[in-house]
């Protein structure tokens, strides 16, 4: 999985996370709203730091 993520920038947007997880952006937004996926709001934009996203994935697979 990390090989796939390495091609993305250090800060991801919702559509990039959806692409990585092979789900819809609405699903990613729901997980962010439920505080399952860590995210940061920058004005009206939602951004997911790649290092925190990798930690989230690691915790999901355990």
C-alpha positions in Angstrom: 0.0 0.0 0.0 2.8 2.4 0.8 4.1 2.1 -2.8 0.8 3.5 -4.0 0.7 6.3 -1.5 4.3 7.4 -2.3 3.3 9.0 -5.6 0.9 11.4 -3.8 2.0 14.7 -2.1 2.5 15.1 1.6 -1.0 16.5 2.1 -3.9 14.8 0.4 -7.3 16.0 -0.5 -10.6 14.1 -0.2 -10.6 12.9 -3.8 -7.0 11.5 -3.5 -7.9 9.6 -0.4 -11.0 8.3 -2.1 -8.9 7.1 -5.0 -6.4 5.4 -2.7 -9.2 3.6 -0.8 -11.3 2.9 -3.9 -14.4 4.5 -2.3 -16.4 7.6 -3.1 -15.4 11.1 -1.8 -18.7 11.1 0.2 -17.5 8.0 2.1 -14.2 9.7 2.9 -16.1 12.8 4.1 -18.3 10.6 6.3 -15.2 9.0 7.9 -13.7 12.5 8.4 -16.9 13.7 10.0 -17.0 10.7 12.3 -13.3 11.5 13.2 -12.1 8.1 11.9 -9.8 9.7 9.3 -7.7 12.6 10.6 -8.2 15.8 8.7 -7.4 19.5 8.8 -9.7 22.3 7.6 -7.9 25.0 5.7 -10.6 27.6 5.1 -13.2 25.7 3.2 -10.8 23.0 2.1 -10.3 19.6 3.8 -6.8 18.2 3.8 -5.4 14.9 5.1 -1.8 14.8 6.1 -0.2 11.8 4.5 1.7 10.6 7.6 -1.5 10.6 9.7 -3.4 8.8 6.9 -0.7 6.1 6.8 -1.0 5.8 10.6 -4.8 5.5 10.2 -4.3 2.7 7.6 -1.8 0.9 9.9 -4.3 1.0 12.7 -7.1 -0.4 10.5 -5.1 -3.4 9.4 -4.3 -4.5 13.0 
